[in-house]
């Protein structure tokens, strides 16, 4: 099959069939449709502020910016450096509470 500059290649017959959403995608859709995803995000924000995680991340960002020089730091730099530390430092109690809420939601929707 020749590729054309002006039009995309013709899809194969196998590509015509719609892909079935994965279980993770189905759960995400249900969370969004019900509004539960926003409630979980708000709960997470509250818990992270309560335990001091947010202040800890701010301090790490400030220290990184001070070390590199304020004018030499981009948001992408901060995200790349802080994200692994941030994920690793979320308290287990917060993770457990969110997991329990998600399990309860899934049980109530009978997925």
VMD Tcl script that builds the backbone (N, CA, C; Angstrom):
set m [mol new atoms 333]
animate dup $m
set s [atomselect $m all]
$s set {name element resname resid chain x y z} {
  {N N UNK 1 A 0.845 -1.169 0.000}
  {CA C UNK 1 A 0.000 0.000 0.000}
  {C C UNK 1 A 0.895 1.238 0.000}
  {N N UNK 2 A 0.584 2.162 -0.883}
  {CA C UNK 2 A 1.362 3.393 -0.972}
  {C C UNK 2 A 0.804 4.438 -0.025}
  {N N UNK 3 A 1.687 5.126 0.628}
  {CA C UNK 3 A 1.263 6.206 1.521}
  {C C UNK 3 A 1.135 7.486 0.718}
  {N N UNK 4 A 0.137 8.245 1.023}
  {CA C UNK 4 A -0.072 9.511 0.349}
  {C C UNK 4 A 0.202 10.658 1.313}
  {N N UNK 5 A 0.744 11.691 0.795}
  {CA C UNK 5 A 1.005 12.868 1.622}
  {C C UNK 5 A -0.298 13.565 1.970}
  {N N UNK 6 A -1.274 13.485 1.073}
  {CA C UNK 6 A -2.504 14.245 1.238}
  {C C UNK 6 A -3.602 13.538 2.025}
  {N N UNK 7 A -3.478 12.241 2.211}
  {CA C UNK 7 A -4.514 11.546 2.974}
  {C C UNK 7 A -3.887 10.460 3.828}
  {N N UNK 8 A -4.540 10.152 4.953}
  {CA C UNK 8 A -3.995 9.105 5.826}
  {C C UNK 8 A -4.161 7.735 5.174}
  {N N UNK 9 A -3.362 6.765 5.592}
  {CA C UNK 9 A -3.496 5.422 5.030}
  {C C UNK 9 A -4.849 4.824 5.379}
  {N N UNK 10 A -5.326 3.963 4.499}
  {CA C UNK 10 A -6.594 3.278 4.730}
  {C C UNK 10 A -6.421 2.304 5.882}
  {N N UNK 11 A -7.333 2.347 6.864}
  {CA C UNK 11 A -7.182 1.441 8.013}
  {C C UNK 11 A -7.395 -0.012 7.611}
  {N N UNK 12 A -6.723 -0.897 8.310}
  {CA C UNK 12 A -6.903 -2.328 8.088}
  {C C UNK 12 A -8.258 -2.755 8.619}
  {N N UNK 13 A -8.726 -3.905 8.158}
  {CA C UNK 13 A -10.019 -4.424 8.594}
  {C C UNK 13 A -10.032 -4.649 10.099}
  {N N UNK 14 A -8.923 -5.114 10.669}
  {CA C UNK 14 A -8.838 -5.369 12.104}
  {C C UNK 14 A -8.999 -4.083 12.916}
  {N N UNK 15 A -8.566 -2.964 12.367}
  {CA C UNK 15 A -8.653 -1.694 13.070}
  {C C UNK 15 A -10.067 -1.135 13.113}
  {N N UNK 16 A -10.958 -1.640 12.246}
  {CA C UNK 16 A -12.333 -1.144 12.199}
  {C C UNK 16 A -13.110 -1.471 13.463}
  {N N UNK 17 A -12.837 -2.630 14.044}
  {CA C UNK 17 A -13.563 -3.013 15.256}
  {C C UNK 17 A -13.181 -2.080 16.388}
  {N N UNK 18 A -14.199 -1.610 17.093}
  {CA C UNK 18 A -13.920 -0.716 18.214}
  {C C UNK 18 A -13.248 -1.492 19.335}
  {N N UNK 19 A -12.274 -0.849 19.943}
  {CA C UNK 19 A -11.583 -1.454 21.072}
  {C C UNK 19 A -12.501 -1.431 22.287}
  {N N UNK 20 A -12.558 -2.525 23.005}
  {CA C UNK 20 A -13.333 -2.574 24.240}
  {C C UNK 20 A -12.543 -1.852 25.320}
  {N N UNK 21 A -13.224 -1.015 26.114}
  {CA C UNK 21 A -12.494 -0.321 27.187}
  {C C UNK 21 A -11.999 -1.311 28.237}
  {N N UNK 22 A -10.855 -0.992 28.806}
  {CA C UNK 22 A -10.304 -1.839 29.857}
  {C C UNK 22 A -11.088 -1.609 31.147}
  {N N UNK 23 A -10.893 -2.488 32.107}
  {CA C UNK 23 A -11.568 -2.342 33.396}
  {C C UNK 23 A -11.182 -1.012 34.045}
  {N N UNK 24 A -9.920 -0.645 33.936}
  {CA C UNK 24 A -9.458 0.623 34.502}
  {C C UNK 24 A -10.191 1.791 33.845}
  {N N UNK 25 A -10.368 1.747 32.534}
  {CA C UNK 25 A -11.083 2.814 31.835}
  {C C UNK 25 A -12.559 2.864 32.240}
  {N N UNK 26 A -13.171 1.702 32.414}
  {CA C UNK 26 A -14.572 1.636 32.835}
  {C C UNK 26 A -14.730 2.250 34.228}
  {N N UNK 27 A -13.828 1.879 35.137}
  {CA C UNK 27 A -13.874 2.417 36.505}
  {C C UNK 27 A -13.702 3.927 36.468}
  {N N UNK 28 A -12.745 4.414 35.678}
  {CA C UNK 28 A -12.508 5.850 35.584}
  {C C UNK 28 A -13.750 6.576 35.066}
  {N N UNK 29 A -14.413 6.020 34.074}
  {CA C UNK 29 A -15.636 6.622 33.529}
  {C C UNK 29 A -16.712 6.686 34.600}
  {N N UNK 30 A -16.895 5.588 35.344}
  {CA C UNK 30 A -17.913 5.556 36.406}
  {C C UNK 30 A -17.594 6.579 37.494}
  {N N UNK 31 A -16.315 6.693 37.861}
  {CA C UNK 31 A -15.912 7.669 38.881}
  {C C UNK 31 A -16.219 9.098 38.423}
  {N N UNK 32 A -15.947 9.380 37.169}
  {CA C UNK 32 A -16.186 10.723 36.638}
  {C C UNK 32 A -17.687 11.004 36.548}
  {N N UNK 33 A -18.433 10.055 35.971}
  {CA C UNK 33 A -19.874 10.251 35.782}
  {C C UNK 33 A -20.611 10.471 37.100}
  {N N UNK 34 A -20.179 9.788 38.138}
  {CA C UNK 34 A -20.866 9.880 39.424}
  {C C UNK 34 A -20.422 11.094 40.240}
  {N N UNK 35 A -19.319 11.712 39.837}
  {CA C UNK 35 A -18.779 12.834 40.602}
  {C C UNK 35 A -17.875 12.374 41.740}
  {N N UNK 36 A -17.713 11.070 41.884}
  {CA C UNK 36 A -16.895 10.524 42.970}
  {C C UNK 36 A -15.416 10.874 42.782}
  {N N UNK 37 A -14.962 10.975 41.545}
  {CA C UNK 37 A -13.552 11.293 41.304}
  {C C UNK 37 A -13.206 12.657 41.892}
  {N N UNK 38 A -14.069 13.643 41.711}
  {CA C UNK 38 A -13.822 14.975 42.276}
  {C C UNK 38 A -13.846 14.936 43.800}
  {N N UNK 39 A -14.768 14.158 44.370}
  {CA C UNK 39 A -14.831 14.045 45.835}
  {C C UNK 39 A -13.559 13.393 46.369}
  {N N UNK 40 A -13.053 12.376 45.680}
  {CA C UNK 40 A -11.821 11.706 46.100}
  {C C UNK 40 A -10.618 12.648 45.982}
  {N N UNK 41 A -10.580 13.439 44.921}
  {CA C UNK 41 A -9.488 14.388 44.755}
  {C C UNK 41 A -9.502 15.431 45.870}
  {N N UNK 42 A -10.686 15.890 46.238}
  {CA C UNK 42 A -10.800 16.877 47.311}
  {C C UNK 42 A -10.388 16.260 48.653}
  {N N UNK 43 A -10.801 15.029 48.903}
  {CA C UNK 43 A -10.397 14.328 50.125}
  {C C UNK 43 A -8.872 14.191 50.171}
  {N N UNK 44 A -8.281 13.816 49.054}
  {CA C UNK 44 A -6.826 13.677 48.984}
  {C C UNK 44 A -6.139 15.007 49.288}
  {N N UNK 45 A -6.626 16.090 48.683}
  {CA C UNK 45 A -6.053 17.414 48.965}
  {C C UNK 45 A -6.097 17.722 50.456}
  {N N UNK 46 A -7.255 17.510 51.061}
  {CA C UNK 46 A -7.420 17.800 52.491}
  {C C UNK 46 A -6.456 16.990 53.345}
  {N N UNK 47 A -6.380 15.691 53.066}
  {CA C UNK 47 A -5.518 14.817 53.870}
  {C C UNK 47 A -4.044 15.174 53.714}
  {N N UNK 48 A -3.630 15.512 52.499}
  {CA C UNK 48 A -2.228 15.864 52.272}
  {C C UNK 48 A -1.867 17.178 52.960}
  {N N UNK 49 A -2.797 18.104 53.008}
  {CA C UNK 49 A -2.555 19.361 53.728}
  {C C UNK 49 A -2.484 19.097 55.221}
  {N N UNK 50 A -3.434 18.281 55.735}
  {CA C UNK 50 A -3.483 17.968 57.174}
  {C C UNK 50 A -2.191 17.331 57.676}
  {N N UNK 51 A -1.613 16.437 56.882}
  {CA C UNK 51 A -0.427 15.711 57.348}
  {C C UNK 51 A 0.878 16.461 57.075}
  {N N UNK 52 A 0.790 17.635 56.432}
  {CA C UNK 52 A 1.991 18.423 56.193}
  {C C UNK 52 A 2.730 18.083 54.916}
  {N N UNK 53 A 2.186 17.182 54.127}
  {CA C UNK 53 A 2.824 16.763 52.882}
  {C C UNK 53 A 2.980 17.940 51.922}
  {N N UNK 54 A 1.942 18.737 51.809}
  {CA C UNK 54 A 1.967 19.873 50.883}
  {C C UNK 54 A 3.081 20.855 51.264}
  {N N UNK 55 A 3.202 21.152 52.544}
  {CA C UNK 55 A 4.256 22.066 52.991}
  {C C UNK 55 A 5.645 21.480 52.725}
  {N N UNK 56 A 5.757 20.176 52.898}
  {CA C UNK 56 A 7.023 19.486 52.628}
  {C C UNK 56 A 7.405 19.615 51.142}
  {N N UNK 57 A 6.421 19.454 50.261}
  {CA C UNK 57 A 6.678 19.572 48.824}
  {C C UNK 57 A 7.043 21.013 48.453}
  {N N UNK 58 A 6.371 21.972 49.070}
  {CA C UNK 58 A 6.712 23.384 48.834}
  {C C UNK 58 A 8.161 23.650 49.222}
  {N N UNK 59 A 8.551 23.132 50.367}
  {CA C UNK 59 A 9.922 23.332 50.850}
  {C C UNK 59 A 10.933 22.705 49.885}
  {N N UNK 60 A 10.618 21.520 49.375}
  {CA C UNK 60 A 11.509 20.876 48.403}
  {C C UNK 60 A 11.629 21.712 47.132}
  {N N UNK 61 A 10.506 22.260 46.677}
  {CA C UNK 61 A 10.514 23.103 45.478}
  {C C UNK 61 A 11.359 24.350 45.701}
  {N N UNK 62 A 11.174 24.966 46.841}
  {CA C UNK 62 A 11.947 26.180 47.154}
  {C C UNK 62 A 13.443 25.877 47.237}
  {N N UNK 63 A 13.775 24.772 47.883}
  {CA C UNK 63 A 15.184 24.394 48.011}
  {C C UNK 63 A 15.794 24.116 46.635}
  {N N UNK 64 A 15.051 23.445 45.777}
  {CA C UNK 64 A 15.548 23.151 44.433}
  {C C UNK 64 A 15.751 24.436 43.642}
  {N N UNK 65 A 14.768 25.355 43.744}
  {CA C UNK 65 A 14.866 26.629 43.020}
  {C C UNK 65 A 16.039 27.457 43.533}
  {N N UNK 66 A 16.254 27.428 44.829}
  {CA C UNK 66 A 17.371 28.182 45.421}
  {C C UNK 66 A 18.711 27.606 44.950}
  {N N UNK 67 A 18.782 26.273 44.902}
  {CA C UNK 67 A 20.014 25.597 44.500}
  {C C UNK 67 A 20.346 25.876 43.030}
  {N N UNK 68 A 19.349 25.787 42.152}
  {CA C UNK 68 A 19.574 25.976 40.717}
  {C C UNK 68 A 19.612 27.440 40.305}
  {N N UNK 69 A 19.059 28.292 41.149}
  {CA C UNK 69 A 18.924 29.700 40.780}
  {C C UNK 69 A 17.513 29.929 40.267}
  {N N UNK 70 A 16.869 30.888 40.853}
  {CA C UNK 70 A 15.448 31.106 40.586}
  {C C UNK 70 A 15.130 31.273 39.089}
  {N N UNK 71 A 16.004 31.937 38.360}
  {CA C UNK 71 A 15.761 32.176 36.939}
  {C C UNK 71 A 16.109 30.974 36.060}
  {N N UNK 72 A 16.731 29.966 36.631}
  {CA C UNK 72 A 17.158 28.798 35.862}
  {C C UNK 72 A 16.260 27.584 36.052}
  {N N UNK 73 A 15.119 27.754 36.702}
  {CA C UNK 73 A 14.237 26.627 36.997}
  {C C UNK 73 A 12.942 26.759 36.204}
  {N N UNK 74 A 12.552 25.669 35.575}
  {CA C UNK 74 A 11.264 25.638 34.881}
  {C C UNK 74 A 10.306 24.736 35.653}
  {N N UNK 75 A 9.037 24.845 35.327}
  {CA C UNK 75 A 8.031 23.983 35.951}
  {C C UNK 75 A 8.350 22.523 35.631}
  {N N UNK 76 A 8.757 22.246 34.403}
  {CA C UNK 76 A 9.104 20.871 34.024}
  {C C UNK 76 A 10.243 20.325 34.878}
  {N N UNK 77 A 11.238 21.173 35.173}
  {CA C UNK 77 A 12.339 20.754 36.051}
  {C C UNK 77 A 11.807 20.354 37.421}
  {N N UNK 78 A 10.942 21.206 37.976}
  {CA C UNK 78 A 10.369 20.931 39.291}
  {C C UNK 78 A 9.576 19.628 39.290}
  {N N UNK 79 A 8.742 19.458 38.277}
  {CA C UNK 79 A 7.913 18.247 38.196}
  {C C UNK 79 A 8.799 17.008 38.124}
  {N N UNK 80 A 9.836 17.066 37.298}
  {CA C UNK 80 A 10.722 15.915 37.126}
  {C C UNK 80 A 11.442 15.546 38.422}
  {N N UNK 81 A 11.862 16.536 39.179}
  {CA C UNK 81 A 12.615 16.283 40.405}
  {C C UNK 81 A 11.693 15.937 41.573}
  {N N UNK 82 A 10.583 16.639 41.711}
  {CA C UNK 82 A 9.731 16.520 42.895}
  {C C UNK 82 A 8.757 15.345 42.825}
  {N N UNK 83 A 8.268 14.997 41.639}
  {CA C UNK 83 A 7.251 13.949 41.517}
  {C C UNK 83 A 7.640 12.629 42.177}
  {N N UNK 84 A 8.810 12.071 41.904}
  {CA C UNK 84 A 9.151 10.795 42.565}
  {C C UNK 84 A 9.184 10.913 44.091}
  {N N UNK 85 A 9.734 12.027 44.580}
  {CA C UNK 85 A 9.796 12.227 46.031}
  {C C UNK 85 A 8.398 12.398 46.602}
  {N N UNK 86 A 7.575 13.138 45.899}
  {CA C UNK 86 A 6.209 13.374 46.357}
  {C C UNK 86 A 5.399 12.101 46.434}
  {N N UNK 87 A 5.467 11.285 45.400}
  {CA C UNK 87 A 4.723 10.016 45.388}
  {C C UNK 87 A 5.195 9.087 46.493}
  {N N UNK 88 A 6.488 9.051 46.702}
  {CA C UNK 88 A 7.045 8.149 47.711}
  {C C UNK 88 A 6.720 8.604 49.130}
  {N N UNK 89 A 6.453 9.895 49.314}
  {CA C UNK 89 A 6.254 10.392 50.666}
  {C C UNK 89 A 4.791 10.549 51.081}
  {N N UNK 90 A 3.862 10.133 50.222}
  {CA C UNK 90 A 2.444 10.167 50.623}
  {C C UNK 90 A 2.262 9.150 51.751}
  {N N UNK 91 A 1.700 9.576 52.869}
  {CA C UNK 91 A 1.545 8.658 54.004}
  {C C UNK 91 A 0.672 7.443 53.667}
  {N N UNK 92 A 1.055 6.289 54.215}
  {CA C UNK 92 A 0.302 5.056 53.970}
  {C C UNK 92 A -1.140 5.175 54.435}
  {N N UNK 93 A -1.379 5.937 55.497}
  {CA C UNK 93 A -2.746 6.088 56.002}
  {C C UNK 93 A -3.637 6.797 54.978}
  {N N UNK 94 A -3.072 7.762 54.255}
  {CA C UNK 94 A -3.829 8.480 53.231}
  {C C UNK 94 A -4.120 7.540 52.062}
  {N N UNK 95 A -3.119 6.770 51.660}
  {CA C UNK 95 A -3.310 5.808 50.574}
  {C C UNK 95 A -4.382 4.789 50.946}
  {N N UNK 96 A -4.317 4.295 52.180}
  {CA C UNK 96 A -5.276 3.285 52.638}
  {C C UNK 96 A -6.691 3.842 52.669}
  {N N UNK 97 A -6.841 5.082 53.129}
  {CA C UNK 97 A -8.172 5.692 53.182}
  {C C UNK 97 A -8.755 5.858 51.782}
  {N N UNK 98 A -7.942 6.321 50.841}
  {CA C UNK 98 A -8.420 6.474 49.469}
  {C C UNK 98 A -8.774 5.124 48.850}
  {N N UNK 99 A -7.931 4.143 49.083}
  {CA C UNK 99 A -8.196 2.810 48.552}
  {C C UNK 99 A -9.505 2.250 49.104}
  {N N UNK 100 A -9.751 2.453 50.381}
  {CA C UNK 100 A -10.992 1.984 50.992}
  {C C UNK 100 A -12.204 2.680 50.379}
  {N N UNK 101 A -12.090 3.985 50.145}
  {CA C UNK 101 A -13.189 4.735 49.525}
  {C C UNK 101 A -13.456 4.245 48.104}
  {N N UNK 102 A -12.400 3.951 47.362}
  {CA C UNK 102 A -12.566 3.439 45.996}
  {C C UNK 102 A -13.222 2.066 46.026}
  {N N UNK 103 A -12.775 1.214 46.938}
  {CA C UNK 103 A -13.385 -0.118 47.063}
  {C C UNK 103 A -14.858 -0.022 47.412}
  {N N UNK 104 A -15.200 0.876 48.324}
  {CA C UNK 104 A -16.600 1.069 48.698}
  {C C UNK 104 A -17.423 1.536 47.496}
  {N N UNK 105 A -16.856 2.458 46.729}
  {CA C UNK 105 A -17.547 2.944 45.537}
  {C C UNK 105 A -17.785 1.799 44.554}
  {N N UNK 106 A -16.745 1.001 44.324}
  {CA C UNK 106 A -16.877 -0.110 43.377}
  {C C UNK 106 A -17.906 -1.128 43.863}
  {N N UNK 107 A -17.928 -1.393 45.158}
  {CA C UNK 107 A -18.911 -2.335 45.722}
  {C C UNK 107 A -20.323 -1.794 45.544}
  {N N UNK 108 A -20.492 -0.493 45.706}
  {CA C UNK 108 A -21.832 0.089 45.594}
  {C C UNK 108 A -22.315 0.163 44.154}
  {N N UNK 109 A -21.391 0.215 43.184}
  {CA C UNK 109 A -21.795 0.261 41.787}
  {C C UNK 109 A -21.835 -1.123 41.155}
  {N N UNK 110 A -21.389 -2.134 41.890}
  {CA C UNK 110 A -21.425 -3.539 41.440}
  {C C UNK 110 A -20.729 -3.727 40.091}
  {N N UNK 111 A -19.490 -3.287 40.003}
  {CA C UNK 111 A -18.721 -3.494 38.776}
  {C C UNK 111 A -18.128 -4.880 38.734}
}
mol reanalyze $m
mol bondsrecalc $m
mol representation Tube
mol addrep $m
